[in-house]
Amino acid sequence: MKKIIAGVLTAALIGSGAAIAKNVNKIVVDGSTTVGPIAKAFAEYYMGKHPDVNITVSESGSGNGAKSLINEACNVATMSRPMKNSEKDAAKGAGVLPIEHIVAMDGIVIAVHPSNPLADLTVEQIREIYTGKIRNWKQLGGPDRPIVVISRDTNSGTYETFETMVMNKEKMTDKAEYVGSNGAIRQRVMSTEGAIGYVGLAFREGVKALKVNGLEATPETVVSKTYPIARPLYMYTNGRPGAETPLGEFIELSNTPEGKKIIEDTGFVPLK
């Protein structure tokens, strides 16, 4: 009887999330704003082929995607960074088994206003800008203009990748502005001559993408990881979905010719 009561209480706690996870014709996706364009394009393509399946995609950030999967509020957590050990431990405690699916490759682009004459920065120079050691573009051979530092919010997988690969865990300047999406960084950089930001490959339109350590972010440099800020993009599921289920087919899209073309069309790099 105690076990039955405990089971009822657990079901009440996870609520509608469990119902979402068990409805095979409904797929709920939540997480990264970077992976969002891929997930949305996949959803549109899959629902076009299977009108009986409903797929919704939200972009609340990689960290929130992990939480949604752990709480069984989504079927797929999209993440622009790998799941942390702390998140895996929380999932285990909740009876959830996160399975990692790498769906594409991305390069974090250093974005500046199109009027900025600079073409290249080193990782060290980018770090010094974001720590506040370099505060004016003239220190780098550019115009005499204060640098406006734009960053993703700390719940973002892109922020955490940038913090690891560029910042080396050094503290960002207190003057940094934090925004909630790749699109918001792009808009801020496009409208501000002195701005610098960092975005995924698919968000370069309207900004100037600088080379990093002399290398441009291209499909070749991203796949080979010679571009200094290259990274995989992920989808996580609770367990490995059956190959012939809607969820399994949705996840497997990244390995199909159609899925690879969708990934290219959204501005990212498909897996080889």
C-alpha positions, 0 to 999 in steps of 0.5 A: 500500500505504501508503494502504491501511495508513493507512486500516486504522489510521484505521478501527481508531482510530475503532473502533465509532464508525464502525460506529455512524455507518454503521448507517442503522437505528441513531441515536445521540444524545449531548450537551446535558442541556438538549436531552435532553428534546427528543431523547428525546421525538423518539426515542420518537415516531420509534421508535413510527412506525418500530419497525425503527429504534433510537435511543439518547439520552445527556446527557453535555454539549454539549462531549462531544456535539461530541467524540462527533460528531468521533470518529464515536461518535454520529450527532447531537450535541445542543448548547445552544450553537453549535459552537466554531471549535476544534471545527469545526477538530478535526472538519475534521481528522478528516474530519467535516463538522458541519452545524448544525440549529436545532431550538428556542428556549430561555430560560435561567431564573434560578431561586430557592427558591419562598419567595424574595420577589424577583420580578425581577433585572437582568442586572447584579445576576445577574452581581454575585451570580455574581462574589460582589459580592452575597452576601446577599439583603438587599442586593437587598431580600430576606431576611437570608440568604446567597446560595448560588450554583449553576452548571452545570459548565464543559463545559455549553453552558448554562454557556458561554451564561450566561458569555457573555450574563450574566457577560461573561467575568467570573470566577465566585465561588470559592464557586459550586457546580458541578453536572452537569445542569439537573435537578441545579440544579433539585433544589439550588435546590428544597431550599435557601432561599438558592439561585440557579441557572440552567436551561433553560425545561423545568426550571422546575417546583418553582422560582421563575423570576425576571423578568430586566430586567423580562421573563418568559421566555415563548414570545413573549419567547424567540422575539423574543429580547427576553428577555435570555438567549434562545438557540437549541438545536442538533442537529449531524450529520456532513454533511447526512443524506438527507431520506428516511433515518431520520436525516434524518427524525429531524432534520427532526421539529422542522419538522413539526407533530408535532415542534413540538407535542413541543417545546412539550410538553417546555417549549421553544419551537418555531421559527416 
